[in-house]
Amino acid sequence: MVMVKERRVPSTLVAQSRYAIYALNFLLTLHVAMVSYYLSPFLVSRGIPDQFVGVIFAIGSMVALFAIAYAPYFLKRQGNYTNILTLGLLQLLAFLSLVFAESTPLIIALFLIVFVAPTLVGFSLDIFLEGTVESEATTSSMRSIFLTAANVAWLAAPLIGGFLVVNGIFDNLFVIAALIFVPFIFLSASQLEYFRDPKYKALNIVRFVTTLRRSANFRGVFAAQFLLRFFFSTLIVYLPLYVHKTLGIPLSEFGMILSFGMIAYLILEIPLGKIMDASWGEKEVLIIGLAILAFATASISFITSTSLVLWGIGMFVTRIGAAMIEVASEGYFFKHVDADDADVVSAFRMLYPLAYIMSPLIGTLLLFVLPLQYIFIVAAFIIFSGIWFVAPIQDTK
């Protein structure tokens, strides 16, 4: 799967570009983390029934799926540098427009933009970062720093988002989220202009499916990444509705719960990345992470208390499992691809919207037969099934 690189970032600018990409990932995640858990309550506040919120998320995910599939084509036409600047400006304008939107069709259309664009921006950052890789032996460490930069943003952003939502009014939240893209655009424009685009390849679905069928390694790491995204999508769509609407916990306190849980990422990801580069194998980390995540996700269904301490502990344990899966799957995958493999990277990032299609649709069906809280038990069984796919993986070490 690894291709010979034709063009790279000039050697004198590699380190500078990499640190800029870390900062850009922080800004992107700060933006996403501020709004992610409040999009469901926003849609409900605009008259969308609970049962159909998942459908709108699924539609957005379908759009994102096709957008990522064709991303190498657009990158080939306009380049990654122009692409990321265009997407950043589009996201800024869409969020500002969402503040003033009143009609339901316009709100849904803008929602689709603000939901899809960050996924494409994240894909572009993956390509930029892979363009700075000098040795695959440091990939896990580098990816863990990249991920930790994002998780630092996740630590405070949900809390900030909760305080910005005042009396169910989301205008302040959306304005601040939009303004984050101002420094994002300027930093991208000033620090990424030296990037040299590799030869992008369009995703060949038949060839890719054949590769997955023949390679237990890629099949396992793709399954782990999909189930991680399935967990995230389940929580983003349904956890706010359960915690806020069912249990009555205010959104500001809900943000505190989420922020506390993110501490697990800061504690674990960088040490795990270094350990996997030096000694441990990714398979063991993935199996343990999936088991912890499944157990913690199932436990959510049995938390009926409004105790912030209890909820904080629950979120912290879920993030222990999620951090292990994230750093192990990302590290393993990017050890086997580089910037030229944009088609394979796009397939890997398609797992994010694919999970956002499956999870809301499953949740929508379950809501017709089960109370909201039991969605998390079903999600836990699905997550636990990932151990079967991960077990055959051959460790890098």
BADREN-968815 format. One record per residue (C-alpha): residue number from 1; chain; x, y, z. Coordinates in Angstrom, 3 decimals. Layout:
N
+-----+------+----------+----------+----------+
| pos | unit |        u |        v |        w |
+-----+------+----------+----------+----------+
| NUM |    A |        X |        Y |        Z |
...
+-----+------+----------+----------+----------+
This chain:
397
+-----+------+----------+----------+----------+
| pos | unit |        u |        v |        w |
+-----+------+----------+----------+----------+
|   1 |    A |    0.000 |    0.000 |    0.000 |
|   2 |    A |    2.952 |    2.355 |    0.543 |
|   3 |    A |    3.840 |    4.401 |   -2.522 |
|   4 |    A |    7.133 |    6.063 |   -3.441 |
|   5 |    A |    6.995 |    9.722 |   -2.574 |
|   6 |    A |    7.527 |   12.101 |   -5.479 |
|   7 |    A |    7.504 |   15.439 |   -3.656 |
|   8 |    A |    7.815 |   16.394 |   -0.030 |
|   9 |    A |    7.763 |   19.427 |    2.201 |
|  10 |    A |   11.260 |   21.042 |    1.990 |
|  11 |    A |   13.463 |   19.564 |    4.726 |
|  12 |    A |   14.170 |   22.939 |    6.370 |
|  13 |    A |   10.445 |   23.506 |    6.901 |
|  14 |    A |    9.380 |   20.014 |    8.007 |
|  15 |    A |    9.453 |   20.681 |   11.761 |
|  16 |    A |    7.839 |   24.115 |   11.418 |
|  17 |    A |    5.064 |   22.697 |    9.252 |
|  18 |    A |    4.454 |   19.819 |   11.647 |
|  19 |    A |    4.036 |   22.076 |   14.668 |
|  20 |    A |    1.688 |   24.280 |   12.660 |
|  21 |    A |   -0.383 |   21.199 |   11.808 |
|  22 |    A |   -0.564 |   20.279 |   15.496 |
|  23 |    A |   -1.853 |   23.807 |   16.226 |
|  24 |    A |   -4.361 |   23.600 |   13.375 |
|  25 |    A |   -5.674 |   20.293 |   14.684 |
|  26 |    A |   -6.113 |   21.933 |   18.079 |
|  27 |    A |   -8.114 |   24.812 |   16.551 |
|  28 |    A |  -10.232 |   22.507 |   14.404 |
|  29 |    A |  -11.045 |   20.293 |   17.374 |
|  30 |    A |  -11.728 |   23.286 |   19.618 |
|  31 |    A |  -14.334 |   24.372 |   17.082 |
|  32 |    A |  -15.842 |   20.891 |   16.695 |
|  33 |    A |  -15.784 |   20.086 |   20.411 |
|  34 |    A |  -17.570 |   23.302 |   21.328 |
|  35 |    A |  -20.587 |   22.474 |   19.202 |
|  36 |    A |  -20.725 |   18.683 |   18.717 |
|  37 |    A |  -22.741 |   17.769 |   21.802 |
|  38 |    A |  -25.074 |   20.745 |   21.379 |
|  39 |    A |  -26.180 |   20.174 |   17.785 |
|  40 |    A |  -28.841 |   17.640 |   18.814 |
|  41 |    A |  -30.405 |   20.007 |   21.408 |
|  42 |    A |  -30.199 |   22.807 |   18.834 |
|  43 |    A |  -32.155 |   20.817 |   16.257 |
|  44 |    A |  -34.742 |   19.830 |   18.877 |
|  45 |    A |  -35.069 |   23.487 |   19.927 |
|  46 |    A |  -35.904 |   24.319 |   16.311 |
|  47 |    A |  -38.794 |   21.864 |   16.249 |
|  48 |    A |  -37.147 |   18.633 |   15.051 |
|  49 |    A |  -38.624 |   15.615 |   16.939 |
|  50 |    A |  -36.196 |   13.482 |   18.961 |
|  51 |    A |  -36.865 |   10.434 |   16.797 |
|  52 |    A |  -35.776 |   12.241 |   13.620 |
|  53 |    A |  -32.654 |   13.992 |   14.890 |
|  54 |    A |  -30.725 |   10.824 |   14.112 |
|  55 |    A |  -32.061 |   10.835 |   10.557 |
|  56 |    A |  -30.650 |   14.320 |    9.942 |
|  57 |    A |  -27.275 |   13.227 |   11.323 |
|  58 |    A |  -27.411 |   10.169 |    9.057 |
|  59 |    A |  -28.143 |   12.345 |    6.004 |
|  60 |    A |  -25.209 |   14.588 |    6.879 |
|  61 |    A |  -23.017 |   11.524 |    7.228 |
|  62 |    A |  -24.047 |   10.252 |    3.798 |
|  63 |    A |  -23.034 |   13.590 |    2.304 |
|  64 |    A |  -19.723 |   13.417 |    4.172 |
|  65 |    A |  -19.168 |    9.854 |    2.979 |
|  66 |    A |  -19.453 |   10.834 |   -0.673 |
|  67 |    A |  -17.410 |   13.989 |   -0.098 |
|  68 |    A |  -14.501 |   12.040 |    1.395 |
|  69 |    A |  -14.727 |    9.399 |   -1.335 |
|  70 |    A |  -14.231 |   12.120 |   -3.954 |
|  71 |    A |  -11.746 |   14.137 |   -1.877 |
|  72 |    A |   -8.665 |   12.865 |   -3.792 |
|  73 |    A |  -10.289 |   14.057 |   -7.016 |
|  74 |    A |  -10.740 |   17.590 |   -5.678 |
|  75 |    A |   -7.275 |   17.582 |   -4.136 |
|  76 |    A |   -5.832 |   16.680 |   -7.507 |
|  77 |    A |   -7.658 |   19.600 |   -9.139 |
|  78 |    A |   -7.011 |   22.392 |   -6.634 |
|  79 |    A |   -4.392 |   21.096 |   -4.197 |
|  80 |    A |   -4.572 |   20.526 |   -0.473 |
|  81 |    A |   -3.505 |   24.070 |    0.397 |
|  82 |    A |   -6.365 |   25.724 |   -1.500 |
|  83 |    A |   -8.742 |   23.025 |   -0.301 |
|  84 |    A |   -8.197 |   23.638 |    3.406 |
|  85 |    A |   -8.478 |   27.426 |    3.052 |
|  86 |    A |  -11.740 |   27.082 |    1.103 |
|  87 |    A |  -13.244 |   24.700 |    3.642 |
|  88 |    A |  -12.216 |   26.938 |    6.544 |
|  89 |    A |  -13.906 |   29.967 |    5.007 |
|  90 |    A |  -17.025 |   27.941 |    4.179 |
|  91 |    A |  -17.311 |   26.709 |    7.762 |
|  92 |    A |  -16.925 |   30.225 |    9.147 |
|  93 |    A |  -19.669 |   31.634 |    6.917 |
|  94 |    A |  -22.022 |   28.691 |    7.500 |
|  95 |    A |  -21.929 |   29.041 |   11.279 |
|  96 |    A |  -22.507 |   32.790 |   11.130 |
|  97 |    A |  -25.452 |   32.168 |    8.796 |
|  98 |    A |  -26.862 |   29.590 |   11.194 |
|  99 |    A |  -27.254 |   32.335 |   13.810 |
| 100 |    A |  -29.734 |   34.184 |   11.597 |
| 101 |    A |  -31.460 |   31.222 |    9.932 |
| 102 |    A |  -35.130 |   30.746 |   10.763 |
| 103 |    A |  -36.695 |   28.392 |    8.220 |
| 104 |    A |  -36.335 |   24.669 |    8.843 |
| 105 |    A |  -35.046 |   23.809 |    5.324 |
| 106 |    A |  -32.312 |   26.475 |    5.595 |
| 107 |    A |  -31.335 |   25.310 |    9.081 |
| 108 |    A |  -31.012 |   21.726 |    7.862 |
| 109 |    A |  -28.972 |   22.820 |    4.821 |
| 110 |    A |  -26.578 |   24.845 |    6.984 |
| 111 |    A |  -26.395 |   21.993 |    9.475 |
| 112 |    A |  -25.243 |   19.691 |    6.678 |
| 113 |    A |  -22.441 |   22.126 |    5.792 |
| 114 |    A |  -21.193 |   22.593 |    9.363 |
| 115 |    A |  -21.406 |   18.851 |    9.937 |
| 116 |    A |  -19.560 |   17.777 |    6.777 |
| 117 |    A |  -16.848 |   20.440 |    6.420 |
| 118 |    A |  -14.816 |   19.546 |    9.572 |
| 119 |    A |  -14.518 |   15.944 |    8.400 |
| 120 |    A |  -12.978 |   17.145 |    5.136 |
| 121 |    A |  -10.698 |   19.574 |    6.964 |
| 122 |    A |   -9.506 |   16.735 |    9.184 |
| 123 |    A |   -8.779 |   14.647 |    6.089 |
| 124 |    A |   -6.686 |   17.493 |    4.663 |
| 125 |    A |   -4.712 |   17.756 |    7.908 |
| 126 |    A |   -3.983 |   14.019 |    7.709 |
| 127 |    A |   -2.446 |   14.536 |    4.265 |
| 128 |    A |   -0.434 |   17.534 |    5.450 |
| 129 |    A |    0.878 |   15.630 |    8.461 |
| 130 |    A |    1.829 |   12.553 |    6.447 |
| 131 |    A |    3.775 |   14.893 |    4.164 |
| 132 |    A |    6.082 |   15.697 |    7.085 |
| 133 |    A |    6.848 |   12.099 |    8.083 |
| 134 |    A |   10.556 |   11.334 |    7.806 |
| 135 |    A |   10.637 |    7.929 |    9.517 |
| 136 |    A |    7.783 |    5.465 |   10.009 |
| 137 |    A |    9.470 |    4.383 |   13.255 |
| 138 |    A |    8.213 |    7.589 |   14.883 |
| 139 |    A |    4.697 |    7.475 |   13.438 |
| 140 |    A |    2.889 |    6.407 |   16.624 |
| 141 |    A |    4.636 |    9.090 |   18.666 |
| 142 |    A |    3.879 |   11.750 |   16.082 |
| 143 |    A |    0.255 |   10.708 |   15.715 |
| 144 |    A |   -0.159 |   10.622 |   19.498 |
| 145 |    A |    1.010 |   14.255 |   19.723 |
| 146 |    A |   -1.334 |   15.154 |   16.872 |
| 147 |    A |   -4.225 |   13.446 |   18.677 |
| 148 |    A |   -3.302 |   14.927 |   22.041 |
| 149 |    A |   -3.381 |   18.425 |   20.538 |
| 150 |    A |   -6.977 |   17.668 |   19.614 |
| 151 |    A |   -7.793 |   16.194 |   22.986 |
| 152 |    A |   -6.468 |   19.241 |   24.822 |
| 153 |    A |   -9.157 |   21.149 |   22.946 |
| 154 |    A |  -11.742 |   18.560 |   23.962 |
| 155 |    A |  -10.804 |   19.095 |   27.605 |
| 156 |    A |  -12.254 |   22.594 |   27.866 |
| 157 |    A |  -14.384 |   23.084 |   24.764 |
| 158 |    A |  -17.562 |   21.227 |   25.867 |
| 159 |    A |  -17.483 |   23.159 |   29.130 |
| 160 |    A |  -17.143 |   26.457 |   27.250 |
| 161 |    A |  -19.918 |   25.408 |   24.897 |
| 162 |    A |  -22.254 |   24.639 |   27.759 |
| 163 |    A |  -21.754 |   28.068 |   29.315 |
| 164 |    A |  -22.270 |   29.799 |   25.957 |
| 165 |    A |  -25.692 |   28.189 |   25.556 |
| 166 |    A |  -27.878 |   30.524 |   27.576 |
| 167 |    A |  -31.550 |   29.638 |   28.152 |
| 168 |    A |  -31.579 |   27.393 |   25.108 |
| 169 |    A |  -30.224 |   30.140 |   22.822 |
| 170 |    A |  -27.291 |   28.934 |   20.718 |
| 171 |    A |  -26.284 |   32.206 |   18.999 |
| 172 |    A |  -23.274 |   32.959 |   21.213 |
| 173 |    A |  -21.987 |   29.421 |   20.813 |
| 174 |    A |  -22.183 |   29.527 |   17.028 |
| 175 |    A |  -20.549 |   32.963 |   16.743 |
| 176 |    A |  -17.562 |   31.935 |   18.883 |
| 177 |    A |  -17.266 |   28.629 |   17.035 |
| 178 |    A |  -17.210 |   30.513 |   13.730 |
| 179 |    A |  -14.564 |   32.989 |   14.897 |
| 180 |    A |  -12.182 |   30.131 |   15.749 |
| 181 |    A |  -11.765 |   29.647 |   12.015 |
| 182 |    A |  -10.258 |   33.133 |   11.640 |
| 183 |    A |   -6.878 |   32.148 |   13.198 |
| 184 |    A |   -7.246 |   28.734 |   11.569 |
| 185 |    A |   -7.360 |   30.312 |    8.103 |
| 186 |    A |   -4.476 |   32.702 |    8.799 |
| 187 |    A |   -2.263 |   29.954 |   10.229 |
| 188 |    A |   -3.034 |   27.660 |    7.311 |
| 189 |    A |   -2.299 |   30.406 |    4.801 |
| 190 |    A |    1.043 |   31.310 |    6.371 |
| 191 |    A |    2.416 |   27.894 |    7.355 |
| 192 |    A |    1.210 |   25.412 |    4.746 |
| 193 |    A |    1.960 |   27.209 |    1.509 |
| 194 |    A |    5.200 |   25.234 |    1.085 |
| 195 |    A |    3.419 |   21.885 |    1.033 |
| 196 |    A |    3.983 |   19.959 |   -2.187 |
| 197 |    A |    1.021 |   17.837 |   -3.196 |
| 198 |    A |    1.738 |   14.166 |   -3.879 |
| 199 |    A |    0.165 |   12.370 |   -6.784 |
| 200 |    A |   -3.367 |   11.805 |   -5.533 |
| 201 |    A |   -5.249 |    8.669 |   -6.509 |
| 202 |    A |   -9.003 |    8.299 |   -6.596 |
| 203 |    A |  -10.407 |    5.624 |   -4.329 |
| 204 |    A |  -10.963 |    2.352 |   -6.184 |
| 205 |    A |  -13.728 |    0.711 |   -4.171 |
| 206 |    A |  -13.293 |   -2.752 |   -5.715 |
| 207 |    A |   -9.535 |   -2.754 |   -5.125 |
| 208 |    A |   -9.984 |   -1.439 |   -1.605 |
| 209 |    A |  -12.595 |   -4.069 |   -0.664 |
| 210 |    A |  -10.292 |   -6.746 |   -2.082 |
| 211 |    A |   -7.466 |   -5.443 |    0.101 |
| 212 |    A |   -9.679 |   -5.555 |    3.196 |
| 213 |    A |  -10.773 |   -9.090 |    2.392 |
| 214 |    A |   -7.198 |  -10.306 |    1.966 |
| 215 |    A |   -5.554 |   -8.343 |    4.778 |
| 216 |    A |   -6.527 |   -9.226 |    8.342 |
| 217 |    A |   -4.350 |   -6.338 |    9.522 |
| 218 |    A |   -6.210 |   -3.641 |    7.624 |
| 219 |    A |   -9.540 |   -5.324 |    8.280 |
| 220 |    A |   -8.882 |   -5.302 |   12.021 |
| 221 |    A |   -7.657 |   -1.729 |   12.247 |
| 222 |    A |  -10.549 |   -0.477 |   10.088 |
| 223 |    A |  -13.023 |   -2.332 |   12.308 |
| 224 |    A |  -11.494 |   -0.814 |   15.448 |
| 225 |    A |  -11.571 |    2.685 |   14.000 |
| 226 |    A |  -15.181 |    2.253 |   12.821 |
| 227 |    A |  -16.337 |    1.064 |   16.249 |
| 228 |    A |  -14.562 |    3.972 |   17.921 |
| 229 |    A |  -16.403 |    6.378 |   15.632 |
| 230 |    A |  -19.622 |    4.445 |   16.251 |
| 231 |    A |  -19.164 |    5.089 |   19.976 |
| 232 |    A |  -18.535 |    8.800 |   19.417 |
| 233 |    A |  -21.535 |    9.189 |   17.118 |
| 234 |    A |  -23.822 |    7.398 |   19.583 |
| 235 |    A |  -22.768 |    9.686 |   22.406 |
| 236 |    A |  -22.886 |   12.889 |   20.351 |
| 237 |    A |  -26.396 |   12.226 |   19.051 |
| 238 |    A |  -28.057 |   10.592 |   22.060 |
| 239 |    A |  -26.134 |   11.357 |   25.252 |
| 240 |    A |  -27.207 |   15.049 |   25.369 |
| 241 |    A |  -30.830 |   14.009 |   24.884 |
| 242 |    A |  -30.597 |   11.447 |   27.709 |
| 243 |    A |  -28.626 |   13.567 |   30.177 |
| 244 |    A |  -30.355 |   16.890 |   29.509 |
| 245 |    A |  -33.887 |   16.004 |   28.457 |
| 246 |    A |  -34.451 |   12.774 |   30.386 |
| 247 |    A |  -32.426 |   13.360 |   33.561 |
| 248 |    A |  -32.686 |   17.147 |   33.577 |
| 249 |    A |  -28.969 |   17.950 |   33.958 |
| 250 |    A |  -28.297 |   21.498 |   32.667 |
| 251 |    A |  -26.163 |   21.817 |   29.534 |
| 252 |    A |  -23.540 |   23.826 |   31.416 |
| 253 |    A |  -23.072 |   20.963 |   33.891 |
| 254 |    A |  -23.154 |   18.466 |   31.039 |
| 255 |    A |  -20.144 |   20.280 |   29.593 |
| 256 |    A |  -18.300 |   19.795 |   32.883 |
| 257 |    A |  -18.939 |   16.058 |   32.711 |
| 258 |    A |  -17.535 |   15.822 |   29.193 |
| 259 |    A |  -14.483 |   17.921 |   30.006 |
| 260 |    A |  -13.577 |   15.768 |   33.008 |
| 261 |    A |  -13.774 |   12.623 |   30.902 |
| 262 |    A |  -11.285 |   14.025 |   28.389 |
| 263 |    A |   -8.503 |   14.028 |   30.990 |
| 264 |    A |   -8.006 |   10.338 |   30.178 |
| 265 |    A |   -6.742 |   11.250 |   26.708 |
| 266 |    A |   -4.144 |   13.643 |   28.090 |
| 267 |    A |   -2.865 |   11.045 |   30.538 |
| 268 |    A |   -2.714 |    8.087 |   28.156 |
| 269 |    A |   -2.194 |    8.907 |   24.489 |
| 270 |    A |    1.362 |   10.282 |   24.310 |
| 271 |    A |    2.797 |    7.604 |   26.683 |
| 272 |    A |    0.964 |    4.878 |   24.755 |
| 273 |    A |    2.274 |    6.196 |   21.438 |
| 274 |    A |    5.864 |    6.110 |   22.680 |
| 275 |    A |    5.425 |    2.667 |   24.230 |
| 276 |    A |    4.023 |    1.229 |   20.990 |
| 277 |    A |    6.929 |    2.680 |   19.003 |
| 278 |    A |    9.367 |    1.117 |   21.466 |
| 279 |    A |    7.945 |   -2.167 |   22.738 |
| 280 |    A |    4.239 |   -2.942 |   22.997 |
| 281 |    A |    2.145 |   -4.174 |   20.107 |
| 282 |    A |   -0.966 |   -2.374 |   18.879 |
| 283 |    A |   -3.150 |   -5.502 |   19.042 |
| 284 |    A |   -3.009 |   -5.803 |   22.810 |
| 285 |    A |   -3.842 |   -2.131 |   23.260 |
| 286 |    A |   -6.793 |   -2.418 |   20.861 |
| 287 |    A |   -8.265 |   -5.503 |   22.554 |
| 288 |    A |   -8.030 |   -4.032 |   26.051 |
| 289 |    A |   -9.399 |   -0.696 |   24.809 |
| 290 |    A |  -12.404 |   -2.312 |   23.122 |
| 291 |    A |  -13.237 |   -4.322 |   26.247 |
| 292 |    A |  -13.052 |   -1.244 |   28.498 |
| 293 |    A |  -15.067 |    0.889 |   26.082 |
| 294 |    A |  -17.810 |   -1.725 |   25.710 |
| 295 |    A |  -18.161 |   -2.158 |   29.476 |
| 296 |    A |  -18.194 |    1.607 |   30.129 |
| 297 |    A |  -20.697 |    2.295 |   27.342 |
| 298 |    A |  -23.105 |   -0.332 |   28.689 |
| 299 |    A |  -22.851 |    1.193 |   32.168 |
| 300 |    A |  -24.295 |    4.481 |   30.873 |
| 301 |    A |  -27.697 |    2.818 |   30.572 |
| 302 |    A |  -27.718 |    2.158 |   34.312 |
| 303 |    A |  -26.723 |    5.650 |   35.443 |
| 304 |    A |  -30.007 |    7.295 |   36.347 |
| 305 |    A |  -28.546 |    9.634 |   38.952 |
| 306 |    A |  -27.902 |   13.319 |   38.320 |
| 307 |    A |  -24.644 |   13.158 |   40.310 |
| 308 |    A |  -21.927 |   14.990 |   38.381 |
| 309 |    A |  -19.256 |   12.922 |   40.128 |
| 310 |    A |  -20.811 |    9.642 |   38.997 |
| 311 |    A |  -21.253 |   10.882 |   35.439 |
| 312 |    A |  -17.728 |   12.275 |   35.390 |
| 313 |    A |  -16.300 |    8.894 |   36.407 |
| 314 |    A |  -18.416 |    7.181 |   33.750 |
| 315 |    A |  -17.165 |    9.510 |   31.019 |
| 316 |    A |  -13.585 |    9.148 |   32.222 |
| 317 |    A |  -13.701 |    5.350 |   31.953 |
| 318 |    A |  -15.191 |    5.480 |   28.448 |
| 319 |    A |  -12.343 |    7.765 |   27.401 |
| 320 |    A |   -9.734 |    5.349 |   28.758 |
| 321 |    A |  -10.969 |    2.749 |   26.301 |
| 322 |    A |  -11.431 |    5.292 |   23.514 |
| 323 |    A |   -7.915 |    6.698 |   23.975 |
| 324 |    A |   -6.383 |    3.234 |   23.719 |
| 325 |    A |   -8.317 |    2.423 |   20.549 |
| 326 |    A |   -7.628 |    5.800 |   18.981 |
| 327 |    A |   -3.866 |    5.914 |   19.439 |
| 328 |    A |   -3.368 |    2.224 |   18.557 |
| 329 |    A |   -5.544 |    2.237 |   15.420 |
| 330 |    A |   -4.222 |    5.569 |   14.139 |
| 331 |    A |   -0.618 |    4.633 |   14.854 |
| 332 |    A |   -0.924 |    1.220 |   13.200 |
| 333 |    A |   -2.695 |    2.563 |   10.125 |
| 334 |    A |   -0.374 |    5.486 |    9.471 |
| 335 |    A |    2.688 |    3.272 |    9.853 |
| 336 |    A |    1.498 |    1.543 |    6.703 |
| 337 |    A |    0.512 |    4.538 |    4.554 |
| 338 |    A |    1.978 |    7.910 |    3.591 |
| 339 |    A |    0.892 |   11.164 |    1.943 |
| 340 |    A |    0.729 |    9.550 |   -1.504 |
| 341 |    A |   -1.900 |    7.080 |   -0.294 |
| 342 |    A |   -4.682 |    9.681 |   -0.219 |
| 343 |    A |   -7.140 |    7.087 |   -1.527 |
| 344 |    A |   -6.487 |    4.756 |    1.412 |
| 345 |    A |   -6.514 |    7.642 |    3.894 |
| 346 |    A |   -9.846 |    8.786 |    2.455 |
| 347 |    A |  -11.239 |    5.273 |    2.975 |
| 348 |    A |  -10.004 |    5.337 |    6.572 |
| 349 |    A |  -11.668 |    8.698 |    7.173 |
| 350 |    A |  -14.873 |    7.475 |    5.514 |
| 351 |    A |  -15.369 |    5.347 |    8.610 |
| 352 |    A |  -16.306 |    8.519 |   10.511 |
| 353 |    A |  -19.377 |    9.408 |    8.412 |
| 354 |    A |  -20.176 |    5.717 |    7.933 |
| 355 |    A |  -20.460 |    5.378 |   11.706 |
| 356 |    A |  -22.646 |    8.479 |   11.756 |
| 357 |    A |  -24.944 |    6.768 |    9.279 |
| 358 |    A |  -25.182 |    3.464 |   11.098 |
| 359 |    A |  -25.428 |    4.733 |   14.673 |
| 360 |    A |  -28.281 |    7.254 |   14.210 |
| 361 |    A |  -30.247 |    4.855 |   12.000 |
| 362 |    A |  -29.906 |    2.065 |   14.561 |
| 363 |    A |  -30.795 |    4.539 |   17.298 |
| 364 |    A |  -33.832 |    5.786 |   15.382 |
| 365 |    A |  -35.177 |    2.233 |   15.048 |
| 366 |    A |  -34.457 |    1.414 |   18.692 |
| 367 |    A |  -36.314 |    4.498 |   19.936 |
| 368 |    A |  -39.540 |    3.078 |   18.571 |
| 369 |    A |  -39.230 |   -0.018 |   20.800 |
| 370 |    A |  -36.873 |    0.914 |   23.677 |
| 371 |    A |  -36.404 |    3.815 |   26.085 |
| 372 |    A |  -33.588 |    6.166 |   25.111 |
| 373 |    A |  -31.194 |    4.996 |   27.837 |
| 374 |    A |  -30.967 |    1.425 |   26.503 |
| 375 |    A |  -29.423 |    2.524 |   23.229 |
| 376 |    A |  -26.075 |    2.458 |   25.019 |
| 377 |    A |  -26.373 |   -1.246 |   25.899 |
| 378 |    A |  -26.907 |   -2.122 |   22.234 |
| 379 |    A |  -23.949 |    0.076 |   21.275 |
| 380 |    A |  -21.797 |   -1.744 |   23.849 |
| 381 |    A |  -22.506 |   -5.163 |   22.305 |
| 382 |    A |  -21.593 |   -3.805 |   18.865 |
| 383 |    A |  -18.337 |   -2.330 |   20.203 |
| 384 |    A |  -17.389 |   -5.568 |   21.970 |
| 385 |    A |  -17.709 |   -7.474 |   18.679 |
| 386 |    A |  -14.624 |   -5.609 |   17.476 |
| 387 |    A |  -12.349 |   -7.915 |   19.486 |
| 388 |    A |  -13.134 |  -10.682 |   16.982 |
| 389 |    A |  -11.808 |   -8.507 |   14.125 |
| 390 |    A |   -8.780 |   -7.211 |   16.013 |
| 391 |    A |   -7.508 |  -10.570 |   17.334 |
| 392 |    A |   -5.851 |  -11.675 |   14.006 |
| 393 |    A |   -3.820 |   -8.434 |   13.639 |
| 394 |    A |   -0.044 |   -8.872 |   13.401 |
| 395 |    A |    1.673 |   -6.313 |   15.606 |
| 396 |    A |    4.132 |   -3.887 |   14.052 |
| 397 |    A |    6.672 |   -4.914 |   16.683 |
+-----+------+----------+----------+----------+
